[in-house]
Structure formats: structure tokens, C-alpha cells
Amino acid sequence: MESLSKKSRLITRYEKGVVTTSEDEVVVEWPITIVLNGEEFATLVCSPEHIEELAVGYLASEGVLADYADLKDMSYDDRSGMVYADIEGVDPWIIESGSKRVLTSCCGKSRQSFVFYGDLRTAKPIESRKLRISYASCVRMMEAMQAQSGVFRATGGVHNAALFDRDGALLLARMDIGRHNAIDKLYGHCLRNQVTMTDKVLAFSGRVSSEVLIKAAKMGCEALLSKSAVTELAIELADGLGITVVGFIRHGSLNVYTHPERLFEGE
């Protein structure tokens, strides 16, 4: 089935001194507005696939949907781009203070930083140390995530996120023009289908910022893999939250930034 997330456009191309006209695949941007209990809550620009998963993951990430059972109804109008969500028991303080920054010591350490109020409530330390993966498996998982994305291969314009089991088998993949959206789509799918993050690995194509790291913590991920860079604040947070972060997974090499005890040599 043709992806809704890309379209063909006529372009003029210059290469090695020659000008030609050809068709090129470009990514599609699509705005959606989440209407929460009858009130407009947020507008996101995204790739127009798996929209309800995105909305569920976003609302859970923001702390609005504390328990999936609280979601009583959700519908999506693809003509208007409106997502209607009926959620019971929404904490009004989350709505009012979700974007309020809170100065705190970083995960109980002496270094001061900030998190958002909603993050402070929902990002909890990962206590489990059951997951064990090999260095070689990290490389293979990153390669598998990138290889499965037809939209990325055609356009180069989307981020990929994927969920793997402890043996490196690909369980689920999502893509989006927004790196946060790609992870929220995974999160939304897991919540809707009661997929737990126990013994799972989250792979991601984008930079691991503090916001991305906190999303991983909210999902309950023990390990986060990326082909890109990791920020200093993300490392501080991951260290305190108990998450293994691996970055720059490219061409058979990688960097382990936190909790290397989950990785081992060999197969």
C-alpha cells in the first residue's frame, strides 16, 4: 500500500555540471489537533499515519493519560485532522503546569537541572537489570531499524523508532517527520495493545536529548539505542534513572554512555 507520508514532486536537479528534470519523493507534513474532553489541547505536525497511536502516546507522555483505562473514547477525523479524546480523571494541575519547569537536583544527585512538572510525576527510575544485550546485537538492531523504513529510504526525511526483544528481533517500528512523534507512536501502540517494556530495547534514529530520554523512562525502557549523538543532560538523567544509553551506532562501532553492565561481548 502506498504510504500517506510521502508524495512525488517534479524537481530540477543539478549534478556534476548537468541539469535534469525528474521526480523526487518528499515527505508529507500533516497537522493534527487533539481535542481533550471537548477543549483543544495541542496541535502536532506529524506524518499522517498511525495518528491515534501518536495521540495516545503523546497524552501519556505529557502525563494527561495516567492510566490507559482512563481513556473512554478516541476518534480521528482524517478530513479535519481533529483527534477527539475523552479521558476520565484528568489532573487539572497537569493541564495548568505541564509546561512549567521545576528546578531540581538531577535524579537525586547534587547537580541541579530542570524537568517539566509532568515529567517529574511520571518519569520513574528503572529498577530492573534483567536485560542483557551484546554489543554486536546493538549494531544489528540499528541496521534493522533503518532497513525496514521505506519512507526513509525514499525521502531521507523522517525519523525512525523501533522496539526489539532481548534477542534482537524487531517487534514494532514507526516513523515520523518528528523524532518525538516516532517514539510517541511506539508508546501509544504499546499502551493500546498492552505491550510491556520488560526485556525490550528502544532504538531511535535521532539525537538523544533530555526530552527523548525522559520519554524512554516513562515507557519503562531499560536500554535506548541511537545512531546519533547524546546530550550531556540526557546522560545525567539516564545515569540517575537507570537507563543504558548507547549512541553513535554506525559502521560497526558505538559509544556506551551509561549503565554498561547491561552489555556484553560475544553473541
C-alpha positions as CSV (number, residue, x, y, z in Angstrom):
1,M,0.0,0.0,0.0
2,E,1.3,3.5,-0.9
3,S,2.4,5.4,2.1
4,L,0.5,8.6,3.0
5,S,3.7,10.0,4.3
6,K,5.4,10.7,1.0
7,K,4.4,12.2,-2.3
8,S,6.2,12.5,-5.7
9,R,7.2,16.0,-6.9
10,L,8.8,17.2,-10.1
11,I,12.2,18.8,-9.4
12,T,15.1,20.3,-11.2
13,R,18.4,18.6,-10.3
14,Y,21.9,19.7,-10.8
15,E,24.7,17.1,-10.6
16,K,28.2,17.1,-12.0
17,G,27.6,20.1,-14.3
18,V,24.3,18.6,-15.7
19,V,20.8,20.0,-15.1
20,T,17.9,17.5,-15.4
21,T,14.2,17.3,-14.6
22,S,13.0,14.3,-12.6
23,E,10.5,13.2,-10.0
24,D,11.6,13.0,-6.3
25,E,9.9,11.6,-3.3
26,V,9.3,14.1,-0.5
27,V,7.8,13.7,3.0
28,V,4.3,15.0,3.9
29,E,3.7,17.2,6.9
30,W,0.2,16.9,8.4
31,P,-1.2,19.0,11.4
32,I,-3.5,17.3,13.9
33,T,-5.3,18.9,16.8
34,I,-6.0,16.9,19.9
35,V,-9.3,17.9,21.5
36,L,-9.3,16.7,25.1
37,N,-12.7,16.4,26.8
38,G,-14.2,19.0,24.4
39,E,-11.4,21.5,24.6
40,E,-8.5,22.0,22.2
41,F,-5.4,20.8,24.0
42,A,-2.5,20.6,21.5
43,T,-1.6,20.8,17.8
44,L,1.1,18.5,16.4
45,V,2.7,18.4,13.0
46,C,3.4,14.8,12.0
47,S,3.5,12.2,9.3
48,P,-0.2,11.2,8.6
49,E,0.0,7.6,9.7
50,H,-0.9,5.8,13.0
51,I,-2.5,9.0,14.3
52,E,-4.4,7.5,17.2
53,E,-1.3,5.8,18.4
54,L,0.5,9.2,18.3
55,A,-2.3,10.9,20.2
56,V,-2.3,8.2,22.9
57,G,1.5,8.2,23.2
58,Y,1.6,12.0,23.4
59,L,-1.1,12.2,26.0
60,A,0.6,9.6,28.1
61,S,4.0,11.2,27.7
62,E,2.5,14.5,28.9
63,G,1.1,12.9,32.0
64,V,-2.5,13.6,30.9
65,L,-3.3,9.9,30.4
66,A,-2.1,8.4,33.6
67,D,-3.7,5.0,33.0
68,Y,-4.9,3.7,29.6
69,A,-8.1,2.5,31.3
70,D,-9.0,6.2,31.8
71,L,-9.3,6.7,28.0
72,K,-13.0,6.2,27.5
73,D,-13.2,7.1,23.8
74,M,-11.0,8.3,21.0
75,S,-11.8,9.1,17.3
76,Y,-9.9,10.7,14.4
77,D,-11.4,12.7,11.6
78,D,-8.8,12.5,8.8
79,R,-10.6,15.3,6.9
80,S,-10.2,17.9,9.5
81,G,-7.2,16.5,11.3
82,M,-9.0,16.5,14.7
83,V,-8.4,13.8,17.3
84,Y,-11.1,13.6,19.9
85,A,-10.1,12.1,23.3
86,D,-12.4,11.5,26.2
87,I,-10.3,10.9,29.3
88,E,-11.6,10.4,32.9
89,G,-9.9,11.8,35.9
90,V,-7.5,14.3,34.2
91,D,-5.5,16.1,36.8
92,P,-6.1,19.8,36.2
93,W,-2.7,20.6,37.7
94,I,-1.1,18.7,34.8
95,I,-3.0,20.8,32.3
96,E,-2.1,24.0,34.0
97,S,1.5,23.1,34.9
98,G,2.6,20.5,32.3
99,S,4.9,23.0,30.7
100,K,6.1,24.5,34.0
101,R,9.8,23.9,34.6
102,V,10.9,22.6,38.0
103,L,14.4,23.2,39.3
104,T,15.6,20.0,41.0
105,S,18.7,18.0,41.7
106,C,19.4,15.7,38.8
107,C,17.9,12.4,39.8
108,G,18.7,12.9,43.5
109,K,22.3,14.0,42.7
110,S,24.0,17.3,43.6
111,R,23.9,18.6,40.1
112,Q,21.0,21.0,39.6
113,S,18.9,20.9,36.4
114,F,15.3,21.3,35.4
115,V,12.5,18.9,34.4
116,F,8.9,19.7,33.5
117,Y,6.3,19.2,36.1
118,G,4.5,16.4,34.2
119,D,7.9,14.6,33.7
120,L,8.6,14.9,37.4
121,R,5.4,13.0,38.2
122,T,5.7,10.3,35.5
123,A,9.4,9.5,34.8
124,K,10.5,6.9,37.4
125,P,13.8,5.2,37.8
126,I,14.2,1.8,36.1
127,E,15.0,-0.7,38.8
128,S,15.2,-3.8,36.6
129,R,18.6,-5.2,35.5
130,K,17.2,-8.2,33.7
131,L,18.0,-7.1,30.2
132,R,21.4,-8.2,28.7
133,I,22.3,-7.5,25.1
134,S,25.6,-7.8,23.1
135,Y,27.5,-5.0,21.5
136,A,27.1,-6.8,18.2
137,S,23.3,-7.0,18.7
138,C,23.1,-3.2,19.1
139,V,24.7,-2.7,15.7
140,R,22.3,-5.2,14.1
141,M,19.3,-3.7,15.7
142,M,20.2,-0.2,14.4
143,E,20.7,-1.6,10.9
144,A,17.4,-3.5,11.0
145,M,15.5,-0.4,12.1
146,Q,16.9,1.7,9.3
147,A,16.4,-1.0,6.7
148,Q,12.7,-1.5,7.4
149,S,11.7,2.1,6.7
150,G,10.7,2.5,3.1
151,V,9.8,6.2,3.6
152,F,13.2,6.9,5.0
153,R,14.9,5.2,2.1
154,A,12.7,7.1,-0.4
155,T,12.9,10.5,1.1
156,G,15.6,10.7,3.8
157,G,13.2,13.0,5.6
158,V,11.8,11.0,8.6
159,H,13.0,9.7,12.0
160,N,12.6,6.0,12.9
161,A,11.9,4.4,16.2
162,A,11.7,0.6,16.8
163,L,11.1,-1.9,19.6
164,F,13.2,-5.1,19.8
165,D,13.2,-8.0,22.1
166,R,16.3,-9.0,24.1
167,D,17.3,-11.4,21.3
168,G,17.4,-8.5,18.8
169,A,14.2,-9.5,16.9
170,L,12.3,-6.5,15.5
171,L,8.8,-6.3,17.2
172,L,7.5,-2.9,16.0
173,A,8.7,0.1,14.1
174,R,7.2,3.6,13.5
175,M,8.5,6.6,11.6
176,D,7.6,10.3,11.6
177,I,8.9,13.7,10.5
178,G,9.1,14.5,14.2
179,R,11.6,12.5,16.3
180,H,9.4,12.8,19.4
181,N,6.3,11.7,17.4
182,A,8.0,8.5,16.2
183,I,8.6,7.5,19.9
184,D,5.1,8.5,20.9
185,K,3.6,6.3,18.2
186,L,5.5,3.3,19.6
187,Y,4.4,4.2,23.1
188,G,0.8,4.6,22.0
189,H,0.8,1.2,20.3
190,C,2.2,-0.4,23.4
191,L,-0.4,1.1,25.6
192,R,-3.3,0.2,23.3
193,N,-2.1,-3.4,22.9
194,Q,-0.8,-3.9,26.4
195,V,2.8,-4.5,25.3
196,T,5.1,-4.2,28.3
197,M,8.6,-2.8,28.0
198,T,10.1,-5.6,30.1
199,D,13.2,-7.0,28.4
200,K,12.6,-4.7,25.4
201,V,15.1,-2.4,23.7
202,L,14.1,1.0,22.2
203,A,16.1,2.0,19.1
204,F,16.0,5.5,17.7
205,S,17.5,7.4,14.7
206,G,17.6,10.9,16.2
207,R,19.7,12.7,18.8
208,V,19.1,11.6,22.4
209,S,18.1,14.8,24.2
210,S,16.9,15.0,27.7
211,E,13.3,15.1,26.4
212,V,13.8,11.9,24.4
213,L,15.5,10.2,27.4
214,I,12.5,11.1,29.7
215,K,10.1,9.6,27.1
216,A,12.1,6.4,27.3
217,A,11.9,6.5,31.1
218,K,8.1,7.0,31.0
219,M,7.8,3.9,28.7
220,G,9.9,1.9,31.1
221,C,12.8,1.2,28.8
222,E,16.0,-0.3,30.2
223,A,18.0,0.5,27.1
224,L,17.9,3.2,24.5
225,L,20.0,2.9,21.3
226,S,20.6,5.7,18.8
227,K,22.7,6.2,15.7
228,S,23.2,9.8,16.7
229,A,24.6,11.9,19.5
230,V,23.6,12.0,23.2
231,T,23.4,15.3,25.1
232,E,25.1,15.9,28.4
233,L,21.8,16.4,30.3
234,A,20.4,13.2,28.8
235,I,23.5,11.3,30.1
236,E,23.0,12.8,33.6
237,L,19.3,11.8,33.6
238,A,19.9,8.3,32.2
239,D,22.6,7.7,34.9
240,G,20.2,8.6,37.6
241,L,17.1,6.9,36.1
242,G,19.0,3.6,35.5
243,I,18.8,3.6,31.7
244,T,21.5,2.2,29.4
245,V,22.1,4.7,26.6
246,V,24.1,3.8,23.5
247,G,24.9,6.4,20.9
248,F,26.7,6.8,17.6
249,I,25.9,3.3,16.4
250,R,27.4,3.5,13.0
251,H,29.6,1.3,10.7
252,G,30.1,-1.4,13.4
253,S,31.0,0.9,16.2
254,L,29.2,2.5,19.1
255,N,29.6,4.5,22.4
256,V,28.0,3.4,25.7
257,Y,27.3,6.4,27.9
258,T,25.5,5.0,30.9
259,H,25.0,1.6,32.6
260,P,27.3,-0.5,30.5
261,E,26.6,-3.5,32.8
262,R,23.7,-4.5,30.5
263,L,26.0,-5.1,27.6
264,F,28.4,-7.9,26.9
265,E,30.9,-9.1,24.3
266,G,30.2,-12.0,22.0
267,E,26.8,-13.1,20.8
